[in-house]
Amino acid sequence: MKNVLIIIAVASLLLISCGKKTDVKSDVTEVIFWQAMGGPLGDALAELVDEFNETHPHIFVNSINMGNYTALSQKLMASIQTGNQPHVAQAYEAWISNFVDGDVIIPVQDFIDADPDFGDEDLADIYPVFIESNTMKGKLVSFPFNKSVRVQYYNKDILFQNDLDPNKPPVTWDDFTRLSKLLTQDLDGDGKIDQYGTTIKISAWQFENLLLQAGGEIMTPDNKTPLFNSKEGVEALDYLNNLLNGDKSAYLSPGYEGQKDFTARKIAFYEDSSVSMAYMLRTGIDFNLGISAIPIKESKRNIISGTNVVIFDSNEEKVEQAAWEFVKWFTDAKQTARWSELTYYMPVRKSAFQEEAIKNRIESNPEIASVYEQLEYATFEPQISEWFETRKYLEEHVIEKVVRGTLTPQKALDNAVKLIEEKIAKTAE
């Protein structure tokens, strides 16, 4: 009996972890949606999903949170193996490439071709970077969902107190280096630094942006040859290394420590995802906050981050069509503007800027326009699973070891290139 009770308890936990139980009427089509949105982002998603369900009485989207992206990835892979995948799910490009190879999703292009209410004008309204990043093997296979860019947050009060224009944040690497050094100060005269110019979190995403801004590339267009161990790659690492170990105007901060230090007025500049704003606003900010595009060098090119949505093949045409209705609705101008307003994710449509939600935000904070303008110069990570695996290596064995003085930038990058070359060669066998 004891063993039986244990089995029942475990089964119950598994059911709870996979989502809430819903009672759906027989004339309502239920769409199972797996996602990994938490905190204020999860609240915003729930609000929009509820709105969809209320305005589409014959469709019920059952939004199930998987906790985080790692758990979502693992559960998706397991569900595909057993044929119990959800109808819709968030997914990174690297995952999607595997789904395409496994023929387990229905390309979004198939729904568009059969939908008289979605035409060329709609596609032209979506930012090209989102179309390109969701196109594989010449076909639009998925749709943009929660897409973010890196931004520069800054404390306007600190700039003002140092006779600097609070409405003119640094716009180049040189500006950022100079101001970060200037604003690294011992405020109470005890011989210890109380205020730093900035802080750095080990991030492959930041390295990717620096690489592109220096004029470099991550991979060749066919994603077969890595290029990031170039002189531009070395330059990107040297830039970070100088802030940390040269000028000493920055320090390393893991996890969310940098965000906490910024809101506690310990640093002047803080670079992170645009959605960090949603979390900072929730915890509270008691100073004049600025938000702008990240500083640039040779190029404004930058990498978008975040997931897309895929519609899985369920052999149930009615469910698949209902899933497309949800995806189409969520990415329409009004909803994508609302999503951006609530979360600081990027709107996926250009027409979203005609919606009051976005117009009001830019009018009240003109500097934020430069954040949205980054979409005009945005690109995306390599659409291969090997890159998804290499990102972690870049953080742990390249950036980390360079800034701690264990490896030279060139040696560390060469090691990473060797790793991904071996992975690509193994996949090709």
C-alpha positions, 0 to 999 in steps of 0.5 A, spaced: 500 500 500 505 504 501 508 503 494 502 504 491 501 511 495 508 513 493 506 512 485 500 516 486 503 522 489 509 522 484 503 521 478 500 527 481 506 531 481 507 530 474 500 532 472 501 538 476 508 540 473 505 539 466 499 544 467 492 545 470 486 541 469 481 544 465 474 543 463 472 545 456 465 544 453 465 539 447 463 545 442 470 548 444 477 547 441 482 546 446 489 548 444 495 546 449 500 551 449 507 550 453 511 556 455 516 558 460 514 565 461 514 567 469 514 573 473 511 579 470 512 576 463 507 570 465 502 575 468 502 579 461 502 573 457 496 570 462 492 577 461 493 576 453 491 569 453 485 570 457 483 576 452 483 571 447 479 566 450 474 571 452 473 574 445 474 567 441 468 563 445 469 556 440 477 556 442 480 555 449 488 556 449 490 552 455 497 556 457 501 551 461 508 554 464 514 549 464 518 553 469 524 555 464 527 554 457 531 548 459 525 544 462 521 546 456 526 544 451 527 537 455 519 536 456 518 538 448 523 533 446 520 527 451 513 529 448 515 528 441 518 521 442 512 519 445 507 523 440 504 527 446 507 534 444 503 540 445 499 544 440 503 550 440 510 551 444 515 557 444 522 554 441 528 557 439 531 557 432 536 551 434 530 547 437 526 549 431 531 546 426 531 539 429 523 540 429 523 541 421 528 535 420 524 531 424 518 533 420 513 534 427 511 541 426 506 544 420 510 550 417 506 557 418 507 558 411 502 553 410 497 556 414 498 563 411 497 560 404 490 558 406 488 564 410 484 569 406 485 574 412 493 574 412 496 576 406 502 579 403 501 586 407 501 582 413 508 579 412 511 586 409 508 589 416 513 584 420 520 586 421 524 582 416 529 580 421 523 576 424 521 573 417 528 571 416 530 568 423 523 563 422 525 561 415 528 555 414 530 551 408 526 556 404 520 556 408 517 560 413 516 555 419 515 558 425 513 565 428 516 570 432 513 571 439 517 574 445 523 577 442 528 582 445 534 586 444 539 588 449 539 595 451 543 600 456 540 602 462 543 608 466 542 613 472 540 620 469 541 622 476 548 620 477 550 623 470 547 630 472 550 630 479 557 629 475 555 635 470 553 631 464 547 631 460 542 626 463 539 626 456 545 624 453 547 617 454 554 614 451 553 612 444 559 609 442 564 604 445 569 610 446 564 614 450 562 608 454 569 607 456 570 614 458 564 615 462 564 609 465 571 610 468 569 617 470 563 615 474 567 610 478 568 613 484 570 613 491 564 617 494 566 617 501 573 618 501 575 611 505 579 609 499 574 604 496 570 604 490 562 606 492 560 607 485 562 603 479 561 605 471 558 599 470 558 591 471 558 585 467 555 579 467 558 573 463 554 573 457 554 570 450 549 575 447 553 581 449 559 578 446 555 576 439 553 584 439 560 586 440 563 582 435 558 584 430 559 591 432 566 591 431 565 588 424 565 581 425 561 575 423 559 569 428 558 564 422 558 563 414 551 564 411 551 557 410 552 556 418 558 551 416 564 555 418 565 559 424 568 566 424 568 569 431 575 567 432 577 573 428 581 580 430 574 582 431 572 577 436 579 578 439 577 586 439 570 584 443 573 580 448 579 586 449 573 591 450 570 587 456 577 585 459 579 593 459 573 595 463 574 589 468 582 589 468 584 595 465 580 601 467 577 597 473 571 601 471 566 595 471 566 588 476 563 581 474 556 580 477 553 573 476 545 572 475 541 578 477 546 581 482 548 587 476 540 589 476 540 589 483 546 593 484 543 598 478 537 599 482 540 600 488 544 606 485 551 602 485 552 603 478 551 608 472 550 604 466 547 597 466 546 593 460 541 587 459 535 585 455 529 590 454 525 585 458 529 587 464 525 593 465 519 589 467 522 586 473 526 593 475 519 597 475 516 591 479 521 592 484 521 599 484 526 605 482 527 611 486 531 615 481 531 618 474 532 612 469 534 612 462 533 607 457 537 607 450 540 603 445 547 599 446 553 603 445 556 601 438 563 601 434 563 600 427 556 597 426 549 598 429 548 590 427 545 587 433 542 580 435 535 579 437 534 574 443 528 570 445 523 565 442 518 563 437 512 559 436 511 553 433 505 549 431 506 541 432 502 536 427 497 533 431 493 530 425 487 534 428 486 539 423 481 543 427 486 544 433 491 546 428 487 551 425 485 554 432 492 554 434 494 558 428 488 563 430 491 564 436 498 565 433 495 570 428 491 574 433 497 574 438 502 577 433 497 582 430 498 590 431 494 591 437 496 585 441 504 585 439 503 593 441 500 591 448 505 585 449 511 590 448 507 595 453 507 590 458 513 586 458 518 591 454 519 585 449 519 588 442 513 588 437 514 584 431 510 589 427 512 595 424 504 598 425 505 597 432 508 603 433 501 606 430 498 603 437 497 608 442 501 603 447 507 604 443 506 611 441 505 614 448 511 610 451 516 614 446 512 620 447 513 620 454 521 617 454 524 619 447 530 616 448 527 609 448 526 610 440 533 608 439 531 601 443 526 600 438 530 602 432 535 597 433 530 592 430 532 596 423 539 593 424 538 586 428 540 579 426 539 573 429 544 567 431 546 561 427 539 556 426 543 550 428 543 546 434 551 546 435 551 554 436 546 553 442 551 548 445 557 553 443 553 559 447 554 556 453 562 554 452 563 561 450 560 563 457 564 558 461 570 557 457 572 563 453 569 570 456 570 567 463 577 565 462 579 571 458 577 576 463 580 572 469 586 572 465 586 564 464 587 564 457 588 569 451 582 572 447 585 568 441 587 562 444 580 561 448 576 563 441 580 558 437 578 553 442 571 554 441 572 554 434 575 547 434 569 545 439 563 547 434 567 545 428 567 538 431 560 538 432 558 540 425 563 535 422 559 529 427 552 532 425 554 531 418 557 524 418 
